[in-house]
Each structure stands twice: as structure tokens, then as C-alpha cells.
Amino acid sequence: YLHAKLYQMPTDQARAAVNNALQQFELAEVADAKPAALSLGIRQRLQLAAACLHRPEVLILDEPTSGVDPAARDMFWQYLLTLSRRDKITLFVSTHFMNEAARCDRISLMHQGRVLDVGTPQELCARQHTDSLEEAFIAYLQQAESENPDNSHPAADTAHDDASGSLETAASKSNISGSLADGKHARQSGLSGWLATVWTFAVREGRELLRDPVRLFFALFGPVLLMMAAAVSVSFDVKDVRFAVLDHDNTSLSRELTTYFEGSPYFKATPPLHNEADIDRVLRGSQARLVVEIPAGFGRDMLRGEQPEVGFYIDGAMPFTGENIRAFVQGIMADYGRNRLQAAGYSLDGAVAVEPRFIYNPDFKSIFAITPGMIMMAMMLIPVMMTALGVVREKEIGSITNLYTSPASVTQFLVGKQLPYVALSMGSYLLLVWLAVVVLAVPVKGSFWAMSVGALALIFAATAFGLLISSFVRSQVAAIFGSSIAAMIPAMNFSGLLYPVSTLEGANYWLAWGFPSAWFQLISLGGFTKGLGWAAFAPIYPVLLLFTLAYVALASVLLKKQER
């Protein structure tokens, strides 16, 4: 009924046409079944029935019997003959099987995109003085090869494909220039042919990307948006922490202690509190993250040389921030105590002083850690999501049959689908590095080229992981959700972005190293912050390459060349 509506058939006429098609093509027994649950032969009949629903004058069929068994193929041609002879429908059929072509009224033999001859089966056989159409076709191929000896090897391959396995006959009956016995040349031709097929799929996928500006935009600029949003808004720097003071003493010494916090770049004063009930109120309402309570008699006790207790209430809702606030408080109080001792006449020249120095990031700014980490995150997330749509999109729109009916292998198909996204993602990476250096002022201290080779290896692994997900899901929605979750969780929690991988324990530790993001985080952080180069990154490149090979191999196993 869907096709009837698409053909804009009236309701009564559509119902009659559907019932007639079910009977004519013997589909009544499977009328309630879903197409995906049918065998390929029945599905071919279903497609033919849908195509004939509105009784077209011309019907074009591209290899309609590819992949079906001989019995189903013969039955299918009986339907075609009925449509042609009884219903007077003009049929255009492309096929690689000469026994099918012999059933047609008029044939056009083609080779490498060139028409060899046109005529009835009897006329073609008579012109080549052969008894069968297959022998005539082989003779036409031999004639074409003798006219173009430089294309002998591709022609032999085409003869194998188009003449249904008659490569040996064509090779033995014609004097093809060049020797197929030359093993080295044959291997080179095989590799070049393999790469040419991969390139064909890559060009096709690239053209589809160019026709879809929205998908192209997200593939190229999605990582840029992700990194800039995170690098600008996410920060682990603890500064301008709001604090309030509840001063029960109100003496010069208590106010002196307060000035230590007010003068710190890490704290920002809020209006003072008046009673203890205000402590809970400002902490609950996040009006302050630190409350300093100075007890009554603080100044008197300090003058007596006693040790008055000062209360510090820290908001622990965010442990990371709370821990930093505690460290700042301890540092300020240590500085206050040291100054008080010096003011009292005590010499601290022989005392031990700890002066921390941070290497690689002297200013201790989180932007120098977040930016390399977000480049890793962007290169791991967006390429996976975009590539995950590649194969499943072909399944949804039905163009996956191009793979089913082609001589290409699944691996060639997958690698060809992968290459355009690798190129786009590499362009995004270069743009990310430029933004990091120019806009965010995060310099590349190590080798840019060594880091870029690592980025290319990660992109290959990420796109291969996307192909793996796309090979077993059945919808684009499932591909998007599955790829985003499968890529984001390891990249964020187990890569070293939030905390070092060495702090993980048990299965989490091995899960971290079992995903590409943790390996590239070492490259990204080392290239930007630690000044590392080829020697440090060389052991990581093969690991990322192994991820790529493993993902592509597994995807090739999961994606079947022939539908079940």
C-alpha cells in the first residue's frame, strides 16, 4: 500500500492492484511478514511486484537475479517473460549471465563501458560463428583485446566477471600481450586493482558528503565546536572562590587575619555574617564556598601567646574544589603564622621552607591540560559518529546492494568508506591545532609533525571503530547513540583526561589501555605541554595501527557480503 500511495493510485484501485500482485507473484502466504525476514529470492519478487503495481510501460532492472539460487532465478525470469509477453511491458535488464541474456529479444554487449555489438541472440552468434551466446561474448572480448593490447589484463578480469567464469577460455583462445605467468607483475596488478576499487568507493562516499552540506559541516567543524566550547567553559583552575567571615572578635588582629584571605588571588570576599545561622544559609545557597569563623577573644589570646581556634567551613559538594580550598587555607594560615612569629622576634632562618615548582606548566593553568585533552576527545568522538553513519545509511536507503552485487570485498568497501572521513578529520585536527596555538595561546612545545602522525593514526582507529559500530546496527539513530556512548565514555573517563590512567585499578585500568584514546592522550599532552617528539611517540604508533586493523577486520566479519 505504501508504493500504491507513492504512485498516487486511488484507494479502491490500489487495494485491487495489491491483491492482484500478491496472487500474480505468489506472495499471499508472506503478505504479513516483514521484508527483512524474507529470503532474498522472495524479496526480489516483492520488489518486482512493487515496481509493477502501477503497470508501467517501461521497467528497468539492474541485475535483478544477482545473489539468488538457480531455481529462484528461473522462476524470476518466468515472471519477467509474463510481464513482457502478456502485459506488454518493455523491460531493460542488465545481467552478467549469458543464459539470461539469451532470453532477451535484443542484446547490447558491453566491455569497459564500450558497446561491442547490438542485436538479437541469434544475430550475435551468427556474426561470431558460434553456437552459444557465451562463446560469442568471449569472441567479442578477444576481438576487443586484440584491438587494445595495452588493456589486456583489465579485460581478462572483466571477462571473468561478465562471462560467468570463462577467464581461462578467453586467455587460451587469444594472443593477449603480456604474460599472466609473471608472478611479480600479477601481484602488482592485483594490488593496484585492489586499491583502485577502494578509491572508487572513497570517491563515491566523498561525493555523497559534498552533496550533504550539513553532514559535511559537522564532520569538519564538529570537533572545532566541541573543543572550543570545552576549552573556554571548562576549567580546573580554582580562583575567585567566594568566602564570608563571621568575626566574633572584631579586633585589629582578627581583621588582620581577614586581610590575608582578601588579598589572595584565590578568594573573593562577600558581605560579612552576623550569626552562626548564616553559616549554613550561605553554604547551602552557594553564596560562599568558604566561611571563616573567628572566635571571640581571638586577639587577646594571640597577644597572650595562646593558640586560639579559628573555624573554616568548606563546601564539600564538589570534592575537587573543596580539596583545593583546603590547600589554599592551609597555605594562607602557614604564611600568617610565619609572619606572626617574625613579628614577635623569632628568627626562621634555619627553618625548613618548602617552595614547590611545577615543570611543564609553571603557571599551573588547566587550559594547558584541557586543550590537548579536548583535541583527543574531539578526534575520538566526532569521526566515530560520522563514520558510524556510513554503512548503516547504505542499509537504510538500500544502496548496500551495490556491495552485494559487486566483485569488491567487504574490506575494500569499508576502507573506501573510511578514507573521506579520515581526510576531513585530519583537516579538523589541523584547524584545532591552529586554534589552540593562535586563539587559546597553548603552544606546541614538542614536535608538531610527530604529534600529527599520532593524530592520523588515531583518526584511522576512530573511523575504523565507527565502521565497526555501523556494521552491526540497523538504523542511523542506533548508530549515532551507540557510537557516541561507546566513544565518549572511554575517552572521557579512561583516557587520562580527568585523572591519570595509573590511578585506575583492576578492570578499569585494562579498559583504559584497551581503547585508542588513552594512547593518543599521551601523544597530545606530550606534544603540547611536555615537549616530546618522535622518540617518545614511536612506540605508540604501532598500537594505534593495531587498533585500526582489529576494528576493520572485525567489521569485515560482521558485515556480510551476501544478505541472509
Backbone torsions as a table, in degrees:
resi	resn	phi	psi	omega
1	TYR	NA	-28.9	177.9
2	LEU	-62.4	-47.0	179.5
3	HIS	-65.4	-35.3	177.6
4	ALA	-62.9	-39.9	176.9
5	LYS	-67.4	-38.1	178.4
6	LEU	-64.9	-33.9	177.3
7	TYR	-83.2	1.9	177.5
8	GLN	57.7	43.8	178.0
9	MET	-85.7	140.7	175.8
10	PRO	-57.8	155.2	-172.5
11	THR	-59.1	-50.1	-178.7
12	ASP	-63.3	-43.2	180.0
13	GLN	-66.7	-37.3	179.2
14	ALA	-65.1	-43.8	-179.8
15	ARG	-61.8	-42.8	179.8
16	ALA	-66.3	-39.4	-179.3
17	ALA	-66.8	-38.9	179.8
18	VAL	-66.0	-45.8	179.0
19	ASN	-62.3	-39.6	179.6
20	ASN	-66.5	-39.7	179.9
21	ALA	-66.5	-38.8	177.9
22	LEU	-61.1	-39.1	179.6
23	GLN	-75.5	-44.3	-175.6
24	GLN	-63.2	-40.2	-176.7
25	PHE	-100.8	12.8	175.5
26	GLU	55.7	51.6	-179.2
27	LEU	-114.1	3.9	-175.5
28	ALA	-62.4	-33.8	-177.5
29	GLU	-70.5	-23.0	-179.4
30	VAL	-113.8	22.6	-175.9
31	ALA	-62.3	-30.5	-177.5
32	ASP	-94.6	0.4	-178.4
33	ALA	-86.2	153.1	175.9
34	LYS	-79.3	144.0	-178.3
35	PRO	-55.3	-35.6	-178.1
36	ALA	-65.5	-22.1	-178.6
37	ALA	-88.0	-6.0	-177.2
38	LEU	-88.1	156.8	174.0
39	SER	-70.6	162.8	-175.9
40	LEU	-63.4	-37.8	179.8
41	GLY	-63.5	-45.1	178.3
42	ILE	-66.5	-35.4	179.4
43	ARG	-65.8	-36.0	176.4
44	GLN	-63.5	-40.5	176.5
45	ARG	-63.3	-39.3	179.0
46	LEU	-62.4	-41.7	178.7
47	GLN	-65.7	-38.5	177.8
48	LEU	-66.3	-40.5	178.0
49	ALA	-62.8	-41.5	179.3
50	ALA	-65.7	-37.7	-179.4
51	ALA	-68.5	-29.6	-178.2
52	CYS	-93.7	4.1	-172.7
53	LEU	-59.9	-39.8	-177.3
54	HIS	-97.6	15.7	178.3
55	ARG	51.8	69.2	-179.4
56	PRO	-73.1	157.4	177.0
57	GLU	-81.7	-30.1	-179.4
58	VAL	-131.0	136.3	179.0
59	LEU	-131.0	125.0	-178.7
60	ILE	-108.1	124.0	-177.1
61	LEU	-123.1	123.4	-179.5
62	ASP	-102.1	104.4	-179.6
63	GLU	47.0	60.8	-173.5
64	PRO	-67.2	-20.9	-176.7
65	THR	-105.9	13.3	-179.1
66	SER	-65.6	128.0	175.7
67	GLY	90.3	-3.3	-178.5
68	VAL	-100.3	161.4	-178.2
69	ASP	-75.4	162.7	-176.4
70	PRO	-57.2	-39.8	-179.4
71	ALA	-64.3	-44.3	178.6
72	ALA	-66.2	-34.0	178.2
73	ARG	-65.3	-42.7	-179.6
74	ASP	-65.8	-41.1	177.9
75	MET	-63.0	-39.6	-179.3
76	PHE	-62.6	-41.4	-179.8
77	TRP	-69.8	-26.3	173.7
78	GLN	-63.6	-39.2	176.1
79	TYR	-64.4	-41.8	-179.4
80	LEU	-63.7	-41.7	179.0
81	LEU	-64.6	-37.2	177.1
82	THR	-63.6	-42.6	178.4
83	LEU	-63.3	-37.7	-177.5
84	SER	-76.3	-47.7	-173.3
85	ARG	-81.6	-42.4	-175.4
86	ARG	-89.2	-46.4	-175.3
87	ASP	-90.1	-4.0	175.5
88	LYS	59.5	41.9	177.0
89	ILE	-97.8	129.8	177.9
90	THR	-78.9	124.7	-176.0
91	LEU	-112.5	131.1	169.2
92	PHE	-110.9	119.6	-174.4
93	VAL	-126.5	131.0	170.8
94	SER	-104.7	138.9	-177.0
95	THR	-156.5	154.8	173.7
96	HIS	-100.1	-4.8	-176.1
97	PHE	-98.1	119.5	-176.9
98	MET	-69.8	-28.7	177.9
99	ASN	-69.0	-26.8	173.6
100	GLU	-75.7	-42.2	-180.0
101	ALA	-61.4	-30.7	-179.0
102	ALA	-65.2	-18.8	179.7
103	ARG	-82.1	-9.9	-176.3
104	CYS	-83.5	156.6	179.2
105	ASP	-76.4	-33.9	-177.2
106	ARG	-145.0	138.9	-172.2
107	ILE	-127.6	143.2	170.6
108	SER	-121.2	112.5	178.2
109	LEU	-86.3	129.9	-176.7
110	MET	-124.7	148.2	-179.8
111	HIS	-147.3	119.5	-180.0
112	GLN	53.9	42.3	177.5
113	GLY	76.9	6.7	-178.1
114	ARG	-117.7	134.8	179.1
115	VAL	-74.5	122.2	178.8
116	LEU	-82.7	-43.9	179.5
117	ASP	-168.5	159.9	179.7
118	VAL	-133.7	137.0	176.8
119	GLY	168.3	-176.4	175.5
120	THR	-76.3	162.4	178.0
121	PRO	-55.8	-40.3	-179.5
122	GLN	-66.1	-39.9	179.8
123	GLU	-65.5	-41.5	-179.2
124	LEU	-65.9	-40.3	177.9
125	CYS	-66.3	-39.5	-179.0
126	ALA	-65.8	-37.6	-178.3
127	ARG	-67.6	-27.5	179.0
128	GLN	-104.3	2.7	177.6
129	HIS	56.1	49.4	179.7
130	THR	-123.4	164.0	-179.1
131	ASP	-94.2	-19.6	-178.2
132	SER	-130.8	157.4	179.7
133	LEU	-67.0	-34.6	179.1
134	GLU	-63.6	-42.6	177.1
135	GLU	-65.3	-37.0	177.3
136	ALA	-63.6	-41.3	-179.5
137	PHE	-64.3	-41.0	178.0
138	ILE	-63.9	-39.4	178.3
139	ALA	-64.0	-40.2	176.8
140	TYR	-62.6	-38.3	178.5
141	LEU	-65.5	-42.0	178.7
142	GLN	-62.2	-40.5	178.4
143	GLN	-64.0	-40.6	179.2
144	ALA	-66.3	-36.4	-179.8
145	GLU	-70.4	-37.5	179.2
146	SER	-66.8	-28.5	177.2
147	GLU	-79.3	-26.1	-178.9
148	ASN	-131.6	73.3	-175.2
149	PRO	-65.4	-22.9	-178.4
150	ASP	-68.7	-20.1	-178.6
151	ASN	-103.6	29.6	-172.1
152	SER	-64.0	-44.6	-174.8
153	HIS	-70.2	-44.7	175.3
154	PRO	-60.7	-35.3	-179.8
155	ALA	-66.5	-38.7	178.5
156	ALA	-62.4	-38.4	177.3
157	ASP	-64.8	-40.3	179.8
158	THR	-66.1	-37.3	177.7
159	ALA	-60.6	-37.9	178.8
160	HIS	-63.9	-39.5	-177.7
161	ASP	-75.6	-45.5	-171.2
162	ASP	-86.0	-25.2	-176.5
163	ALA	-101.9	21.2	173.3
164	SER	55.2	58.4	171.0
165	GLY	81.3	31.3	-179.1
166	SER	-110.8	35.6	179.8
167	LEU	-62.7	-41.8	-177.6
168	GLU	-63.9	-39.9	-179.7
169	THR	-64.2	-46.3	-178.5
170	ALA	-63.2	-37.9	-176.6
171	ALA	-72.9	-34.4	-175.7
172	SER	-80.8	-26.3	-175.2
173	LYS	-94.7	-1.2	-178.9
174	SER	-130.8	150.3	178.3
175	ASN	-91.4	77.7	-178.2
176	ILE	-78.2	127.4	179.9
177	SER	-68.5	145.1	-176.9
178	GLY	94.2	154.0	-176.2
179	SER	-115.7	121.3	174.7
180	LEU	-73.1	-12.5	179.3
181	ALA	-77.8	-11.6	177.6
182	ASP	-73.7	100.3	-172.9
183	GLY	-61.0	-40.6	-177.5
184	LYS	-64.8	-44.8	179.7
185	HIS	-64.3	-37.9	179.8
186	ALA	-64.5	-40.3	179.4
187	ARG	-65.1	-40.4	178.6
188	GLN	-63.9	-42.5	178.5
189	SER	-63.3	-40.3	179.1
190	GLY	-62.3	-43.0	179.5
191	LEU	-66.8	-43.8	179.7
192	SER	-64.2	-37.6	177.0
193	GLY	-66.8	-39.0	177.9
194	TRP	-62.4	-46.0	179.8
195	LEU	-67.1	-35.0	178.8
196	ALA	-63.8	-39.2	177.6
197	THR	-66.0	-42.4	176.2
198	VAL	-59.0	-43.9	-179.1
199	TRP	-63.7	-34.6	178.4
200	THR	-62.5	-46.4	177.2
201	PHE	-64.8	-36.3	179.8
202	ALA	-65.7	-43.6	178.7
203	VAL	-63.3	-41.0	179.1
204	ARG	-63.4	-44.7	178.9
205	GLU	-65.4	-38.5	177.9
206	GLY	-63.1	-39.7	178.3
207	ARG	-66.7	-37.2	176.9
208	GLU	-65.3	-36.4	176.4
209	LEU	-64.9	-41.5	180.0
210	LEU	-65.4	-29.0	178.8
211	ARG	-79.4	-12.1	-178.3
212	ASP	-116.3	88.0	-174.8
213	PRO	-63.1	-30.5	-179.5
214	VAL	-67.4	-48.5	179.0
215	ARG	-64.2	-38.3	178.5
216	LEU	-64.2	-40.7	-180.0
217	PHE	-62.6	-47.2	-178.2
218	PHE	-69.4	-33.4	178.3
219	ALA	-66.8	-34.8	-176.9
220	LEU	-90.6	-43.8	-173.2
221	PHE	-106.8	-5.3	176.1
222	GLY	-58.0	-48.0	176.9
223	PRO	-61.0	-33.4	179.6
224	VAL	-65.3	-46.9	179.5
225	LEU	-61.7	-41.8	-179.3
226	LEU	-63.3	-47.2	-176.8
227	MET	-67.8	-44.3	-177.0
228	MET	-65.5	-41.2	179.9
229	ALA	-63.1	-42.1	-178.1
230	ALA	-74.8	-42.2	-176.2
231	ALA	-66.6	-32.4	-178.7
232	VAL	-82.5	-38.7	-172.2
233	SER	-95.1	-28.0	-177.0
234	VAL	-95.6	127.4	178.9
235	SER	-149.2	138.8	175.2
236	PHE	-97.7	3.2	178.6
237	ASP	-71.9	128.8	179.3
238	VAL	-101.9	108.4	178.8
239	LYS	-151.4	161.4	-178.4
240	ASP	53.8	40.8	176.7
241	VAL	-72.3	124.6	-178.9
242	ARG	-72.3	131.3	177.0
243	PHE	-135.3	154.1	178.2
244	ALA	-127.4	154.0	-177.5
245	VAL	-120.8	130.7	171.0
246	LEU	-110.6	98.1	-173.8
247	ASP	-100.0	104.1	177.4
248	HIS	-81.7	-10.0	-173.1
249	ASP	-99.2	-46.0	178.7
250	ASN	54.6	47.6	174.8
251	THR	-113.9	173.4	179.8
252	SER	-63.6	-35.6	179.4
253	LEU	-70.0	-38.3	178.1
254	SER	-68.1	-38.1	177.9
255	ARG	-69.9	-31.0	175.9
256	GLU	-63.3	-41.8	177.2
257	LEU	-61.8	-39.6	-179.5
258	THR	-63.3	-35.8	-178.7
259	THR	-65.3	-25.7	177.2
260	TYR	-62.8	-39.0	178.5
261	PHE	-76.2	-38.7	179.8
262	GLU	-66.1	-30.6	-179.9
263	GLY	-85.4	-5.1	180.0
264	SER	-80.2	138.4	177.1
265	PRO	-69.6	-11.2	-176.8
266	TYR	-89.8	-13.0	-174.6
267	PHE	-124.8	152.7	178.0
268	LYS	-135.1	123.0	-173.8
269	ALA	-74.9	144.2	172.2
270	THR	-116.8	170.4	-178.4
271	PRO	-54.1	142.3	-178.0
272	PRO	-66.0	155.6	179.7
273	LEU	-93.2	161.3	-175.1
274	HIS	-117.4	-21.8	178.9
275	ASN	-151.5	170.8	-175.5
276	GLU	-68.4	-25.6	178.0
277	ALA	-64.4	-27.3	179.8
278	ASP	-68.8	-22.8	-178.8
279	ILE	-61.8	-51.7	-179.2
280	ASP	-65.2	-35.9	-177.3
281	ARG	-64.9	-47.1	-176.6
282	VAL	-72.9	-32.1	177.9
283	LEU	-72.4	-40.6	177.9
284	ARG	-64.9	-39.7	-179.0
285	GLY	-85.0	5.7	-180.0
286	SER	58.1	23.5	174.4
287	GLN	-72.5	-22.3	176.1
288	ALA	-150.6	147.5	177.5
289	ARG	-104.7	-8.0	178.1
290	LEU	-141.8	133.0	173.9
291	VAL	-122.1	126.6	177.6
292	VAL	-103.4	118.5	179.0
293	GLU	-109.1	113.4	179.2
294	ILE	-98.6	122.5	-174.2
295	PRO	-73.7	159.9	174.0
296	ALA	-64.5	143.1	-178.7
297	GLY	80.4	12.2	-178.8
298	PHE	-60.0	-47.9	-178.1
299	GLY	-65.0	-39.9	179.9
300	ARG	-63.6	-44.7	-178.4
301	ASP	-66.6	-37.2	177.9
302	MET	-63.5	-39.4	178.9
303	LEU	-68.3	-29.7	178.4
304	ARG	-79.6	-6.3	-177.9
305	GLY	82.1	13.3	178.3
306	GLU	-84.7	179.8	-177.8
307	GLN	-119.1	84.2	179.4
308	PRO	-70.0	148.9	-179.0
309	GLU	-95.8	126.0	177.1
310	VAL	-106.4	132.0	-178.9
311	GLY	-91.5	134.6	176.1
312	PHE	-123.6	115.6	-179.3
313	TYR	-104.5	116.4	-175.2
314	ILE	-112.6	132.9	175.7
315	ASP	-71.6	111.8	-177.7
316	GLY	-98.2	15.1	179.7
317	ALA	-60.9	-33.8	176.4
318	MET	-113.4	99.4	-172.8
319	PRO	-55.4	-40.2	-178.2
320	PHE	-61.6	-48.0	178.8
321	THR	-66.0	-41.8	179.8
322	GLY	-60.9	-39.7	179.3
323	GLU	-65.8	-38.7	178.0
324	ASN	-67.5	-39.7	178.2
325	ILE	-61.8	-41.4	178.9
326	ARG	-61.6	-40.9	179.0
327	ALA	-65.0	-39.3	179.0
328	PHE	-65.7	-41.3	179.9
329	VAL	-62.7	-43.9	179.8
330	GLN	-63.1	-39.2	178.7
331	GLY	-66.4	-42.8	179.8
332	ILE	-65.7	-41.9	-179.5
333	MET	-67.9	-34.9	176.2
334	ALA	-64.9	-40.7	178.1
335	ASP	-65.8	-40.4	179.0
336	TYR	-63.5	-45.3	179.9
337	GLY	-63.9	-40.2	179.4
338	ARG	-64.4	-41.5	179.5
339	ASN	-66.5	-37.5	179.0
340	ARG	-65.4	-39.9	178.8
341	LEU	-65.3	-41.3	178.2
342	GLN	-65.1	-37.7	178.2
343	ALA	-66.4	-26.8	179.7
344	ALA	-84.7	-0.4	176.9
345	GLY	97.2	7.9	179.3
346	TYR	-85.6	136.0	178.7
347	SER	-91.1	131.2	-179.6
348	LEU	-113.9	21.9	-177.3
349	ASP	-63.8	-34.6	-178.3
350	GLY	-91.1	-0.1	-177.6
351	ALA	-74.5	152.9	178.1
352	VAL	-77.9	129.0	179.2
353	ALA	-119.1	131.2	179.4
354	VAL	-102.9	118.5	178.9
355	GLU	-119.4	96.2	-178.3
356	PRO	-69.7	142.8	175.5
357	ARG	-130.6	128.8	-178.6
358	PHE	-99.7	120.6	176.2
359	ILE	-87.5	157.6	-178.9
360	TYR	71.5	-34.3	-178.6
361	ASN	-140.2	71.0	-172.0
362	PRO	-58.2	-35.0	-178.5
363	ASP	-81.3	-5.8	177.8
364	PHE	56.8	44.1	179.5
365	LYS	-97.0	134.0	-175.8
366	SER	-72.0	-18.1	-179.1
367	ILE	-60.9	-30.2	-179.9
368	PHE	-74.7	-15.6	175.4
369	ALA	-100.5	-35.4	-176.7
370	ILE	-71.1	-41.5	-176.3
371	THR	-61.1	-50.0	175.6
372	PRO	-60.8	-37.0	179.1
373	GLY	-67.1	-37.6	179.8
374	MET	-73.1	-29.2	172.9
375	ILE	-63.9	-42.9	175.0
376	MET	-59.5	-46.4	-178.7
377	MET	-62.4	-45.1	-178.8
378	ALA	-64.6	-41.2	-179.2
379	MET	-73.1	-19.0	179.1
380	MET	-91.7	-29.9	-172.2
381	LEU	-91.3	-56.6	-172.9
382	ILE	-65.9	-48.6	177.9
383	PRO	-58.7	-36.9	177.9
384	VAL	-63.1	-46.3	-177.7
385	MET	-64.9	-42.9	-177.7
386	MET	-69.3	-41.6	-179.8
387	THR	-69.8	-30.0	-179.6
388	ALA	-63.2	-21.5	178.3
389	LEU	-80.8	-15.3	-171.4
390	GLY	-60.0	-59.5	-175.2
391	VAL	-75.1	-43.4	-176.0
392	VAL	-66.3	-29.0	175.4
393	ARG	-64.9	-39.6	176.4
394	GLU	-62.6	-37.5	179.1
395	LYS	-65.6	-42.4	-175.8
396	GLU	-68.1	-40.7	-177.2
397	ILE	-88.6	-6.3	175.4
398	GLY	89.7	-3.9	-178.1
399	SER	-75.0	-1.7	175.2
400	ILE	-63.7	-18.0	176.9
401	THR	-63.7	-21.3	174.6
402	ASN	-60.7	-33.9	175.9
403	LEU	-74.4	-43.3	-177.1
404	TYR	-60.3	-35.9	-173.5
405	THR	-98.0	-1.0	-178.0
406	SER	-97.8	159.1	176.4
407	PRO	-78.0	-2.6	-178.6
408	ALA	-69.2	151.5	177.0
409	SER	-85.6	165.2	178.2
410	VAL	-63.2	-38.5	179.9
411	THR	-63.4	-41.6	176.6
412	GLN	-60.9	-42.7	179.1
413	PHE	-61.7	-45.7	-177.3
414	LEU	-67.7	-44.5	-179.7
415	VAL	-64.7	-39.2	176.8
416	GLY	-62.8	-39.5	176.1
417	LYS	-65.6	-30.3	-174.4
418	GLN	-75.7	-37.3	-169.1
419	LEU	-59.4	-44.2	179.0
420	PRO	-60.0	-37.3	179.9
421	TYR	-72.2	-30.7	174.5
422	VAL	-63.5	-44.3	180.0
423	ALA	-63.9	-44.8	179.3
424	LEU	-64.5	-43.0	-179.1
425	SER	-66.1	-34.7	177.0
426	MET	-67.2	-37.5	174.1
427	GLY	-62.5	-40.6	176.8
428	SER	-63.0	-40.5	179.2
429	TYR	-60.1	-46.9	179.9
430	LEU	-61.3	-38.8	177.2
431	LEU	-66.2	-38.2	178.4
432	LEU	-63.7	-43.3	179.4
433	VAL	-64.1	-40.8	178.4
434	TRP	-62.0	-44.1	178.2
435	LEU	-64.8	-39.2	179.6
436	ALA	-62.2	-42.7	-176.9
437	VAL	-76.3	-45.6	-172.3
438	VAL	-85.0	-46.1	-173.4
439	VAL	-87.6	-48.0	-176.1
440	LEU	-89.6	-6.1	178.1
441	ALA	58.9	40.2	175.4
442	VAL	-108.2	102.2	-174.2
443	PRO	-76.4	154.4	171.7
444	VAL	-89.1	105.4	-176.0
445	LYS	-84.4	-21.9	-179.7
446	GLY	-98.5	-153.2	-178.9
447	SER	-84.4	117.9	178.3
448	PHE	-64.3	-41.3	-177.2
449	TRP	-68.7	-39.6	177.4
450	ALA	-64.6	-39.9	177.6
451	MET	-67.3	-35.8	-179.2
452	SER	-69.0	-36.7	175.5
453	VAL	-62.8	-40.5	175.7
454	GLY	-63.7	-38.3	177.6
455	ALA	-63.9	-41.2	177.7
456	LEU	-62.7	-40.6	177.9
457	ALA	-64.1	-39.9	177.4
458	LEU	-64.7	-41.5	-178.9
459	ILE	-62.6	-41.6	176.2
460	PHE	-61.4	-42.3	179.3
461	ALA	-67.0	-40.7	-178.8
462	ALA	-66.6	-45.5	179.0
463	THR	-66.5	-34.4	176.0
464	ALA	-65.8	-37.7	176.6
465	PHE	-64.3	-38.1	175.2
466	GLY	-62.4	-40.6	176.8
467	LEU	-63.6	-37.2	178.6
468	LEU	-61.5	-44.7	178.8
469	ILE	-66.0	-41.9	-177.1
470	SER	-68.0	-21.3	-175.4
471	SER	-75.8	-20.4	-177.8
472	PHE	-120.1	-10.8	174.1
473	VAL	-83.8	163.6	-173.2
474	ARG	-117.3	-1.3	179.6
475	SER	-142.9	154.9	179.8
476	GLN	-67.7	-32.9	177.9
477	VAL	-63.0	-46.2	178.3
478	ALA	-63.7	-36.3	179.5
479	ALA	-65.1	-42.6	-179.2
480	ILE	-64.7	-50.6	-177.9
481	PHE	-66.2	-45.0	-178.6
482	GLY	-63.0	-44.6	-178.2
483	SER	-68.5	-39.5	-179.2
484	SER	-65.1	-43.5	180.0
485	ILE	-69.3	-45.6	-176.7
486	ALA	-66.1	-28.8	-179.7
487	ALA	-91.1	-36.6	-172.0
488	MET	-73.9	-43.4	-175.2
489	ILE	-62.0	-51.2	177.4
490	PRO	-64.9	-37.2	-177.6
491	ALA	-67.2	-30.4	-178.0
492	MET	-91.2	-44.8	-171.1
493	ASN	-94.4	-23.2	-172.3
494	PHE	-125.6	22.9	-176.9
495	SER	-108.7	-10.4	-172.7
496	GLY	95.7	5.2	179.3
497	LEU	-69.2	-44.1	-177.3
498	LEU	-94.3	-35.9	179.4
499	TYR	-154.9	153.9	-175.4
500	PRO	-59.6	144.7	178.0
501	VAL	-62.0	-30.5	-178.3
502	SER	-64.0	-18.7	178.7
503	THR	-82.7	-11.6	179.5
504	LEU	-76.2	155.1	-177.5
505	GLU	-130.8	153.3	173.5
506	GLY	62.4	-134.7	-176.4
507	ALA	-64.1	-31.8	179.7
508	ASN	-61.8	-36.7	179.6
509	TYR	-64.0	-47.2	-179.3
510	TRP	-72.1	-30.6	175.4
511	LEU	-64.0	-37.5	179.5
512	ALA	-61.9	-47.1	-178.5
513	TRP	-78.9	-8.4	177.0
514	GLY	-90.6	15.3	179.4
515	PHE	-137.0	143.8	-172.6
516	PRO	-63.7	-26.5	-171.8
517	SER	-61.1	-39.9	-178.7
518	ALA	-64.9	-33.8	179.7
519	TRP	-71.3	-42.3	179.8
520	PHE	-73.2	-26.3	176.1
521	GLN	-59.0	-35.4	175.9
522	LEU	-63.5	-38.8	-179.8
523	ILE	-71.4	-47.2	-176.0
524	SER	-64.0	-48.4	-179.7
525	LEU	-67.1	-38.5	178.5
526	GLY	-67.2	-37.5	-179.9
527	GLY	-71.9	-41.2	-178.0
528	PHE	-78.8	-46.0	-166.5
529	THR	-105.5	-38.7	-170.9
530	LYS	-98.3	-3.7	176.6
531	GLY	71.8	30.6	-178.0
532	LEU	-86.7	165.4	-177.6
533	GLY	-145.7	-145.5	-171.2
534	TRP	-58.6	-44.6	-175.4
535	ALA	-61.9	-38.6	-178.5
536	ALA	-76.5	-31.6	-174.4
537	PHE	-91.4	-18.0	-174.8
538	ALA	-54.9	-41.8	179.5
539	PRO	-67.9	-17.6	-176.6
540	ILE	-85.3	-29.8	-177.8
541	TYR	-56.1	-49.4	-179.7
542	PRO	-61.5	-31.9	179.4
543	VAL	-65.2	-45.4	177.9
544	LEU	-64.3	-36.2	176.7
545	LEU	-64.5	-38.8	178.2
546	LEU	-64.4	-37.8	174.7
547	PHE	-58.6	-44.4	180.0
548	THR	-60.3	-50.5	-178.2
549	LEU	-62.1	-40.6	-179.1
550	ALA	-66.1	-43.7	-179.7
551	TYR	-65.2	-43.8	-179.5
552	VAL	-65.7	-41.4	179.6
553	ALA	-63.4	-43.6	179.4
554	LEU	-67.1	-38.7	177.1
555	ALA	-64.6	-36.8	178.6
556	SER	-65.3	-32.0	178.1
557	VAL	-74.4	-39.8	-176.2
558	LEU	-75.1	-32.6	-179.8
559	LEU	-88.3	110.3	-176.3
560	LYS	-82.4	139.4	177.4
561	LYS	-70.0	-31.2	-179.6
562	GLN	-118.3	129.0	177.7
563	GLU	-65.8	148.3	176.0
564	ARG	-95.3	NA	NA
